[in-house]
Amino acid sequence: MVSLIHIESALAAVDHEVKTVLQDMSLSLTEKDQKMLPLLRESKVLKQAYEDLQYLKANPPSPSAGCKVGSHRQE
């Protein structure tokens, strides 16, 4: 899946940004916290999406048999 490759590169970019913020000694702890929170949220969402796509790749959904609403309708 091409999506997995894109998510992996996005995760690597976020991890690099986190390391950059952590190593920046000119920032106060409050500034680091303000910069880190959105990055960590983004990382968490990307990791969850990555895990979900891996699961779907390993366990593909069964093919759809079409809409079954019509079978329950009384005419």
Short mmCIF file of the C-alpha atoms (twelve columns), coordinates in Angstrom:
data_MODEL
# 
_entry.id   MODEL 
# 
loop_
_atom_site.group_PDB 
_atom_site.id 
_atom_site.type_symbol 
_atom_site.label_atom_id 
_atom_site.label_alt_id 
_atom_site.label_comp_id 
_atom_site.label_asym_id 
_atom_site.label_seq_id 
_atom_site.Cartn_x 
_atom_site.Cartn_y 
_atom_site.Cartn_z 
_atom_site.pdbx_PDB_model_num 
ATOM 1  C CA . MET A 1  0.000   0.000  0.000  1 
ATOM 2  C CA . VAL A 2  1.353   3.360  -1.017 1 
ATOM 3  C CA . SER A 3  -0.419  4.983  1.947  1 
ATOM 4  C CA . LEU A 4  1.831   3.115  4.371  1 
ATOM 5  C CA . ILE A 5  4.931   4.551  2.713  1 
ATOM 6  C CA . HIS A 6  3.561   8.077  2.996  1 
ATOM 7  C CA . ILE A 7  2.629   7.601  6.634  1 
ATOM 8  C CA . GLU A 8  6.090   6.198  7.395  1 
ATOM 9  C CA . SER A 9  7.741   9.259  5.869  1 
ATOM 10 C CA . ALA A 10 5.358   11.569 7.742  1 
ATOM 11 C CA . LEU A 11 6.200   9.782  11.006 1 
ATOM 12 C CA . ALA A 12 9.908   10.171 10.300 1 
ATOM 13 C CA . ALA A 13 9.416   13.890 9.624  1 
ATOM 14 C CA . VAL A 14 7.464   14.358 12.862 1 
ATOM 15 C CA . ASP A 15 10.091  12.432 14.836 1 
ATOM 16 C CA . HIS A 16 12.806  14.633 13.337 1 
ATOM 17 C CA . GLU A 17 10.863  17.754 14.293 1 
ATOM 18 C CA . VAL A 18 10.407  16.459 17.857 1 
ATOM 19 C CA . LYS A 19 14.147  15.832 18.170 1 
ATOM 20 C CA . THR A 20 14.858  19.308 16.819 1 
ATOM 21 C CA . VAL A 21 12.573  20.918 19.403 1 
ATOM 22 C CA . LEU A 22 14.062  18.841 22.215 1 
ATOM 23 C CA . GLN A 23 17.623  19.751 21.257 1 
ATOM 24 C CA . ASP A 24 16.901  23.492 20.911 1 
ATOM 25 C CA . MET A 25 18.438  24.885 24.089 1 
ATOM 26 C CA . SER A 26 17.250  28.440 23.363 1 
ATOM 27 C CA . LEU A 27 13.631  27.459 24.072 1 
ATOM 28 C CA . SER A 28 12.172  27.519 27.564 1 
ATOM 29 C CA . LEU A 29 10.315  24.476 28.853 1 
ATOM 30 C CA . THR A 30 6.981   26.226 28.298 1 
ATOM 31 C CA . GLU A 31 7.853   26.970 24.680 1 
ATOM 32 C CA . LYS A 32 8.966   23.384 24.174 1 
ATOM 33 C CA . ASP A 33 5.690   22.142 25.631 1 
ATOM 34 C CA . GLN A 34 3.701   24.411 23.322 1 
ATOM 35 C CA . LYS A 35 5.592   23.153 20.283 1 
ATOM 36 C CA . MET A 36 5.663   19.513 21.333 1 
ATOM 37 C CA . LEU A 37 1.957   19.018 22.085 1 
ATOM 38 C CA . PRO A 38 0.705   19.355 18.487 1 
ATOM 39 C CA . LEU A 39 3.619   17.260 17.228 1 
ATOM 40 C CA . LEU A 40 2.883   14.465 19.671 1 
ATOM 41 C CA . ARG A 41 -0.808  14.542 18.787 1 
ATOM 42 C CA . GLU A 42 0.061   14.319 15.107 1 
ATOM 43 C CA . SER A 43 2.421   11.447 15.812 1 
ATOM 44 C CA . LYS A 44 -0.264  9.589  17.748 1 
ATOM 45 C CA . VAL A 45 -2.800  9.976  14.921 1 
ATOM 46 C CA . LEU A 46 -0.263  8.883  12.310 1 
ATOM 47 C CA . LYS A 47 0.720   5.811  14.347 1 
ATOM 48 C CA . GLN A 48 -2.938  4.819  14.752 1 
ATOM 49 C CA . ALA A 49 -3.595  5.276  11.034 1 
ATOM 50 C CA . TYR A 50 -0.489  3.225  10.242 1 
ATOM 51 C CA . GLU A 51 -1.627  0.400  12.532 1 
ATOM 52 C CA . ASP A 52 -5.131  0.484  11.058 1 
ATOM 53 C CA . LEU A 53 -3.815  0.278  7.489  1 
ATOM 54 C CA . GLN A 54 -1.497  -2.585 8.402  1 
ATOM 55 C CA . TYR A 55 -4.457  -4.437 9.907  1 
ATOM 56 C CA . LEU A 56 -6.539  -3.838 6.786  1 
ATOM 57 C CA . LYS A 57 -3.659  -5.000 4.605  1 
ATOM 58 C CA . ALA A 58 -3.346  -8.219 6.605  1 
ATOM 59 C CA . ASN A 59 -7.126  -8.685 6.927  1 
ATOM 60 C CA . PRO A 60 -8.819  -7.234 3.847  1 
ATOM 61 C CA . PRO A 61 -12.580 -6.724 4.118  1 
ATOM 62 C CA . SER A 62 -14.813 -9.154 2.297  1 
ATOM 63 C CA . PRO A 63 -16.157 -7.942 -1.019 1 
ATOM 64 C CA . SER A 64 -19.437 -6.102 -0.786 1 
ATOM 65 C CA . ALA A 65 -22.494 -7.995 -1.920 1 
ATOM 66 C CA . GLY A 66 -24.408 -4.810 -2.661 1 
ATOM 67 C CA . CYS A 67 -27.024 -2.963 -0.742 1 
ATOM 68 C CA . LYS A 68 -29.290 -5.255 1.254  1 
ATOM 69 C CA . VAL A 69 -31.819 -2.642 2.296  1 
ATOM 70 C CA . GLY A 70 -34.108 -3.658 -0.542 1 
ATOM 71 C CA . SER A 71 -34.359 -7.198 0.755  1 
ATOM 72 C CA . HIS A 72 -35.976 -5.937 3.980  1 
ATOM 73 C CA . ARG A 73 -38.509 -3.694 2.255  1 
ATOM 74 C CA . GLN A 74 -42.114 -4.808 2.076  1 
ATOM 75 C CA . GLU A 75 -43.921 -3.794 -1.093 1 
# 
